[in-house]
Amino acid sequence: MRGIRPGDRVTAPFCCGCGACEPCRLGHTQICERDYQPGFTGWGSFAERVLVPVADLNCVPLPEGLAFEAAAALGCRFMTAFAAVGERGGVRAGDWLAVHGCGGVGLSAVMLGRALGARVIAVDVAPGPLARAAELGAEQTLDGTREDAAAAIRELTRGGAHVSIDAIGSAATAAASVRSLRRRGRHVQVGLLAGDEREPRIPMAELIGRELEIAGVHGMPVRDYPALLRLVASGAVDPARLIGRRIGLEEAGAALAAMDRPAEGITIVAA
């Protein structure tokens, strides 16, 4: 293994690339044709030793000043949001960014959008996550149970968001995200859709009439870690602010089983 020595502090993406297929050669390791995902392809990461294949490619050195807890908060929520807001969303300073769903990914997107100079609107169905989004930089918050979020966003922004992210993953939030956009805006789908909603109905009339774009996000390429780590090191964002709960390893099973329920922030499993 080149460049990494025993004792070095490192992290790795949850989608490890093979380094040889066409997507990997183009730098898109997150959509590797033979990707390795700890916990899916092989054993997970609640162990003293964890396999990271093609370590020269997939091991990312951590900056000296970045605490382990903050590093743990980077993945997979924060780094996925970084890909959604930056590379796939193309958010620029002054843009309106709408974030539908204020769980770990959504709150990460709020923080990153604000750090990039965007004006952020956060949407959720519970007061706790909305209050947290406001603390982390959302300029406006909307309760999706009380109003038509898409219509409200288009009114607040005088035409719609430049970029809108579905950070939850449901047919309703995906459609609302598309309808939130201004002309030639971009919808970014981060949340996974399951069951009967795996193939949601998309408002194609909006897509065509407004010349909208739809982008999916599977994760962040390993090549983008240096840019994310520079942003963290600069103090513009602090992933540790997303930590909502710290639990012991004996509580990890129950926490994993509860991941299909709404939660605020990120849970850290500490030895």
C-alpha positions in Angstrom: 0.0 0.0 0.0 1.5 3.3 -1.1 1.2 6.5 0.8 -0.5 5.1 3.9 1.4 3.7 6.9 0.4 1.8 10.1 -1.1 4.3 12.6 -2.2 6.9 10.0 -5.7 8.3 10.5 -7.8 7.7 7.5 -11.4 7.4 6.3 -12.9 5.7 3.2 -16.1 6.2 1.1 -19.0 3.8 1.6 -18.7 3.0 -2.1 -15.1 1.8 -2.7 -14.0 1.8 -6.4 -12.0 -0.9 -8.1 -9.8 1.6 -9.9 -10.0 -0.2 -13.2 -13.5 0.1 -14.7 -14.5 3.0 -17.0 -16.3 5.0 -14.3 -13.3 4.7 -12.0 -10.8 5.7 -14.7 -13.0 8.8 -15.2 -12.9 9.6 -11.5 -16.4 8.4 -10.7 -15.5 5.8 -8.1 -18.9 6.1 -6.5 -20.6 4.4 -9.4 -17.9 1.8 -9.9 -19.0 -1.2 -11.9 -17.6 -3.5 -9.2 -17.9 -1.4 -6.2 -17.3 -2.7 -2.7 -19.7 -1.5 0.1 -18.8 -2.5 3.7 -21.9 -3.9 5.3 -23.4 -4.9 1.9 -20.7 -6.5 -0.3 -18.8 -7.7 2.8 -18.8 -7.5 6.5 -19.6 -4.0 8.0 -17.4 -1.6 10.0 -18.3 -2.3 13.6 -15.0 -4.2 14.1 -11.4 -3.6 15.1 -10.3 -4.4 11.5 -12.2 -3.6 8.4 -11.4 -4.5 4.8 -10.8 -1.5 2.4 -10.1 -2.9 -1.0 -7.7 -1.0 -3.4 -6.5 1.0 -0.4 -4.2 3.2 -2.4 -7.3 4.6 -4.1 -9.9 4.4 -1.3 -8.1 5.3 1.8 -8.3 9.1 2.5 -5.8 10.6 5.0 -7.5 12.8 7.6 -6.3 16.3 8.4 -4.4 16.4 11.7 -6.9 18.8 13.4 -10.0 16.8 12.4 -11.4 14.8 15.4 -12.5 11.2 14.8 -16.1 12.1 15.7 -16.2 14.9 13.1 -14.7 12.5 10.6 -17.3 9.9 11.4 -20.0 12.5 10.7 -18.6 13.0 7.2 -20.0 9.7 5.9 -22.2 8.8 4.4 -24.5 11.7 5.0 -22.2 14.7 4.8 -20.2 13.6 1.9 -23.3 12.5 0.0 -24.8 16.0 0.6 -21.5 17.5 -0.6 -21.9 15.7 -3.9 -25.5 16.7 -4.2 -25.0 20.4 -3.5 -21.7 20.8 -5.3 -20.9 18.4 -8.2 -24.5 17.3 -9.1 -26.4 20.4 -8.0 -23.9 23.0 -9.1 -25.0 25.4 -6.4 -23.4 28.8 -6.6 -23.3 31.9 -4.4 -26.6 33.7 -4.5 -28.6 30.6 -5.7 -31.8 29.5 -4.0 -31.4 26.0 -2.7 -34.5 24.0 -1.5 -33.9 21.0 0.8 -36.8 18.6 1.3 -36.3 16.6 4.4 -34.1 17.6 7.4 -32.5 14.4 8.5 -28.8 13.8 8.4 -28.4 14.3 4.6 -30.8 17.3 4.6 -29.1 19.1 7.4 -25.8 18.5 5.8 -27.1 20.0 2.6 -28.4 23.0 4.5 -24.9 23.6 6.1 -23.0 23.1 2.8 -25.4 25.3 0.8 -25.0 28.1 3.3 -21.2 27.7 3.2 -21.2 28.0 -0.6 -23.2 31.2 -0.3 -26.7 29.9 -1.3 -30.0 31.0 0.2 -31.4 27.9 1.7 -35.1 26.9 2.3 -35.6 23.8 4.4 -38.8 21.7 4.3 -39.9 19.0 6.8 -43.0 17.8 8.6 -41.7 18.1 12.2 -40.8 21.2 14.2 -37.6 19.8 15.7 -35.8 19.2 12.4 -37.0 22.6 11.0 -35.7 24.4 14.1 -32.3 22.6 13.7 -32.2 23.6 10.0 -32.7 27.2 11.0 -29.8 26.9 13.5 -27.6 25.5 10.8 -28.3 28.3 8.3 -31.6 27.9 6.5 -33.0 31.3 5.7 -36.6 30.0 5.5 -38.3 26.9 6.9 -41.5 25.3 5.7 -43.8 22.8 7.4 -44.9 20.4 4.6 -48.0 19.4 6.6 -49.4 22.9 6.7 -48.8 24.3 3.3 -47.9 23.4 -0.3 -44.2 23.5 0.0 -43.5 23.7 -3.8 -45.9 26.7 -4.2 -44.5 28.4 -1.2 -40.9 28.0 -2.4 -41.8 29.4 -5.8 -43.5 32.4 -4.2 -40.6 33.0 -1.7 -38.0 32.9 -4.4 -40.0 34.7 -7.1 -40.0 31.9 -9.5 -38.5 28.8 -7.8 -35.3 27.4 -6.5 -32.2 27.1 -8.7 -31.5 23.7 -7.1 -33.9 21.5 -5.1 -32.9 18.3 -3.3 -35.1 15.4 -2.2 -33.1 14.2 0.9 -35.8 11.9 2.2 -36.9 9.6 -0.7 -40.6 9.4 -1.4 -42.8 10.0 -4.4 -44.3 13.0 -2.7 -41.0 14.7 -1.8 -39.5 14.0 -5.2 -42.5 15.5 -7.0 -42.5 18.5 -4.6 -38.8 19.1 -5.3 -39.4 19.1 -9.0 -42.3 21.5 -8.7 -40.2 23.8 -6.5 -37.8 24.7 -9.3 -37.6 27.8 -11.4 -37.1 27.6 -15.1 -34.0 25.5 -16.0 -33.6 24.5 -12.4 -32.1 21.2 -11.2 -33.7 18.5 -9.1 -31.2 16.3 -7.2 -32.5 12.9 -6.0 -30.5 11.7 -2.9 -33.1 9.8 -0.9 -33.7 6.2 -1.9 -37.2 5.2 -2.8 -38.4 1.8 -1.8 -41.4 -0.6 -2.2 -44.2 0.7 -4.4 -42.5 4.1 -4.7 -39.3 2.8 -6.4 -40.6 4.2 -9.7 -42.4 7.5 -8.8 -44.6 9.6 -11.1 -42.5 12.6 -12.1 -44.4 15.8 -13.2 -43.1 15.7 -16.8 -45.1 18.7 -17.9 -43.0 20.8 -15.4 -39.9 19.1 -16.6 -40.5 19.9 -20.3 -42.2 23.3 -19.9 -39.5 24.7 -17.6 -36.5 22.8 -19.2 -35.6 21.2 -15.9 -32.8 18.8 -15.1 -32.9 15.7 -12.9 -29.7 14.3 -11.4 -29.2 11.3 -9.1 -26.5 11.0 -6.4 -25.2 7.6 -5.3 -22.3 8.9 -3.2 -19.2 11.1 -3.5 -16.2 10.1 -5.6 -13.0 9.6 -3.6 -11.3 12.4 -5.7 -13.6 15.0 -4.1 -12.6 14.2 -0.5 -9.7 16.8 -0.5 -12.1 19.6 -1.5 -14.5 18.6 1.2 -11.8 18.3 3.8 -10.4 21.7 2.9 -13.8 23.2 3.4 -14.0 21.6 6.8 -10.5 22.6 7.7 -11.3 26.2 6.8 -14.0 26.3 9.4 -16.8 27.0 6.9 -18.6 23.9 8.0 -18.3 21.7 11.0 -19.7 18.2 10.5 -19.6 17.6 14.3 -22.5 20.0 14.6 -24.7 17.3 13.1 -24.1 14.8 15.9 -27.3 14.3 17.7 -26.5 11.3 19.8 -23.5 9.3 21.0 -24.1 5.6 21.9 -22.1 2.6 22.8 -21.5 -0.4 20.5 -24.0 -2.5 22.5 -26.7 0.0 21.4 -25.8 -0.1 17.7 -28.2 -2.9 16.8 -31.3 -1.0 18.1 -30.1 2.2 16.5 -29.7 0.5 13.1 -33.2 -1.1 13.4 -34.7 2.4 14.1 -33.2 4.0 11.0 -36.5 3.8 9.1 -37.9 6.3 11.6 -37.3 10.1 11.5 -34.3 11.2 13.5 -32.5 14.5 14.1 -28.9 14.6 13.2 -26.4 11.8 13.2 -25.8 9.1 15.8 -22.2 8.3 16.6 -21.2 4.8 17.8 -18.2 5.2 20.2 -16.2 2.4 21.6 
